[in-house]
Amino acid sequence: MSMARLCPGCDLPVMPQVALQGQSAYCPRCNTRLYRGGHFHFTGELAIALTCLILFIPAHVFPLITIRLFGVMIPASLPSGTITLASNFPAVAVLILFCSTIAPLLVCLSVLGAQAGLKFRRFKLFRTSVWIIEHLKYWAMFDVFLVSLAISCFKVQDYADIYVGPGLYSLILLQILMSLLITRISVNRYWEAWQPETEHKPNELKAHCHTCHLTQAHTDTCVRCASPLYLRMPHSIQKTWALLIAATVFIFPANLFPISIFLNNGKRVEDTIFSGVASLVKTDMTGIAIIIFIASIVVPVAKILGLAYLLLAIQFKQKINHLHRMKLYRVVQWIGKWSMMDLFVISLMVALIDRDQLLDFTPGPGAIAFGVVVVLTMLAAESLDSRLIWDNYEQRTK
């Protein structure tokens, strides 16, 4: 049996054969996965999600690490940095809390919600849960947090003794299971379980639903999920430009203003992102400096330049390098979350180093601007409809 559908990446009408066990079907033009092969059981995802929810408790309650500073034992749990930042930097604290706790928690709960909605045929619960899974899985950043924790340990090793806490083992296991869960999740399979897609002839394919990904004739609303149906995401280019221009504006204060303020024996040192990288190089932490430089300087700038190039190529109807531009779009989507590393490091350092005038660490005004840049660039990548890249492909091949 075959199923005609429009590729969600480039809108090419294709007839992928239903994949055998362990195989998947991909678009021949843009290499977007059209169908995930292999036998699938929702109970596996349910078991992983439940295990993740159980691990959330020790990962957030018990200390990740504990340092001995001036004879005092200072623990750092996953939410401790957020709590410390909440009074003076609430916006940064909310962003860190969302990426390190709320988003992964909602993804796990939504797996349960989607399966409950599927079993009891509760459409609103099902649709909301699947939407959360699809849009928030990129904001679950335990992996970025763990790398940030390692960087923080390197930074404080000269001032304190470091001890591993039980929360760290729970967080590592939680990250492994979250990665497995996100890898296994297929939104299309959930919607297929709700209402299977019927067969179409290629000439009947007109629209691809942005909510349930059903290929169908072009009507006002989707026949499966009742969402408004559009040939392209409405105002995709305008929204992406607006977010990108705002990110470009904020990237200047993010790099020019201090992102952290370090107080050591009454001596105040204010570091921008670049001066912080330079300080790490001077203290023989070249590896850490390279990681911070790439995550905090190269990645945000690369995202802005990459998205600007894609938008200009779309608007000027560039007729070459479609596949290269599609690969660039996927890279921009993937690297977006790694810019959060610097903010996670700041939250951990704030939680660990708080000895008043002897030794203290606080965020600078640049941290707020940097957080805005991270959010805006990630939203810009999500708002761009990748099918616009391919709209003039057929004219080139004629």
PyMOL commands that set and color helices and strands:
alter all, ss='L'
color gray80, all
select helices_A, chain A and resi 42-61+80-85+90-120+123-139+142-156+166-184+187-194+202-204+236-256+273-282+286-315+322-352+365-383+386-390+393-397
alter helices_A, ss='H'
color red, helices_A
select strands_A, chain A and resi 5-6+13-14+25-26+33-35+65-69+72-76+161-164+207-208+215-216+260-264+267-271+359-363
alter strands_A, ss='S'
color yellow, strands_A
deselect
rebuild
show_as cartoon
